[in-house]
Amino acid sequence: MRRYGGWVLFTALLAAWVCVSMFVVHQPFHVGRKLRYFDLRVYRGAATLVLNGGHLYDAKLYGGLHFTYPPIAALVFTPLAVLPLALDEVLVTAINVAALIWVLRLALGLYLASPRRADSRRVDPWPTVGLAAAAALWLEPITTTLGYGQIDLVIAALILFDLARPDSARSKGAAIGLAAGLKLTPLLFIPYLLLAGRRRAAAVATSVFAATIALGFAILPSDAVRYWGGAFLDPTRVGRVADWANQSLQGAIERLTGASTVGPAWLVAVAVVAAAGLAAAVLASRRGDEATGFALCAVTALLASPISWTHHWALAVPALFVVVLWAYQRRSRLGLIVAAGAAAIGYAYLPQRATSPHELQLTVGGLIAADPYVLVGLLAIGAGCAALYRGLHAPQATFAAT
């Protein structure tokens, strides 16, 4: 009875913390800037176009933005168009909070499943996840995901769900294929599965991704032709690449060089970072450390994508959780310092403090403030590669920097 009462109290306190976080932390995104559930309104606009037979990629939706996801995503969003906006806001927020808790639980499961954790100190899963979720609610990638009504946490949940499943599961890979069909960033997890020796899962993921494309052509043929015919290759449809909120290699290079287009420089940088990050992720996975494999692959995908808004980096939040776990269990001061530093960047909202209105004219300090996630991501991949190259234990070296 006493244990049951403790759980009730813990759940009540967590729920109260979520409510306070929704009210306090997310107000800057809602008040006076007309950004309240901005992307949710775009989703609703796309869904309305689908239901009314409009042209999905020609129309300008809420805030004058185009719809930038694959056609299948607009089909998935159609229920949003038939519900009142207020109800959509409540449902999407509830789904995102639940997805955050589930993502952290799956990440914890991957971490503990590694044979290298056999000597780890015991972790009580749900209190650990609850405390981690309470802390994560204040990280900038999470607040923007919730504030805009984005789907990044759902995408992360689909990926982690698949990776957490046993390799013997016949449908393993399906959730990753669906995630890639909804949003292209997770595509890197398909070669990750293949190179990590999970050929059947990679084949399933590829098949499901192809099925989402085929379904789009079957139901929305003209929109599918427009999107897959070249619209998906144009990052300017999403927004200004040099915008401080774009924490990708391409965005960082444009801000660094002051050029409005980066050309071959970006392609070379992406090729090098993608090869290094994917190789490190695959080696970690082959050593049985799927948590590190996921973390490195996720960071690599975010860096390589032409556009990675700060809310996209919600995909990397489980990696930070794993850093904290490793540092706590190994009592590593260095690990705790690294984790605290990474968390501080998330809590500081540094990209939003790049005060220059002209991203291509930033000072050195402004460039650092404008590219914190890019810098952390590059350091994580570099540390992972160095640790694996030196033959050190992957979790000890990689987690300490991820």
Secondary structure as GFF3:
##gff-version 3
##sequence-region A 1 402
A	DSSP	alpha_helix	2	24	.	.	.	ID=ss1
A	DSSP	three_ten_helix	27	29	.	.	.	ID=ss2
A	DSSP	alpha_helix	38	52	.	.	.	ID=ss3
A	DSSP	three_ten_helix	62	64	.	.	.	ID=ss4
A	DSSP	alpha_helix	71	76	.	.	.	ID=ss5
A	DSSP	alpha_helix	78	82	.	.	.	ID=ss6
A	DSSP	alpha_helix	85	113	.	.	.	ID=ss7
A	DSSP	three_ten_helix	115	117	.	.	.	ID=ss8
A	DSSP	alpha_helix	125	136	.	.	.	ID=ss9
A	DSSP	alpha_helix	140	148	.	.	.	ID=ss10
A	DSSP	alpha_helix	152	164	.	.	.	ID=ss11
A	DSSP	alpha_helix	174	182	.	.	.	ID=ss12
A	DSSP	three_ten_helix	185	188	.	.	.	ID=ss13
A	DSSP	alpha_helix	189	195	.	.	.	ID=ss14
A	DSSP	alpha_helix	199	219	.	.	.	ID=ss15
A	DSSP	alpha_helix	221	228	.	.	.	ID=ss16
A	DSSP	three_ten_helix	231	233	.	.	.	ID=ss17
A	DSSP	three_ten_helix	235	237	.	.	.	ID=ss18
A	DSSP	alpha_helix	249	257	.	.	.	ID=ss19
A	DSSP	alpha_helix	264	286	.	.	.	ID=ss20
A	DSSP	alpha_helix	290	304	.	.	.	ID=ss21
A	DSSP	three_ten_helix	310	316	.	.	.	ID=ss22
A	DSSP	alpha_helix	317	330	.	.	.	ID=ss23
A	DSSP	alpha_helix	333	348	.	.	.	ID=ss24
A	DSSP	three_ten_helix	350	353	.	.	.	ID=ss25
A	DSSP	three_ten_helix	359	361	.	.	.	ID=ss26
A	DSSP	alpha_helix	364	370	.	.	.	ID=ss27
A	DSSP	alpha_helix	372	390	.	.	.	ID=ss28
A	DSSP	alpha_helix	394	398	.	.	.	ID=ss29
###
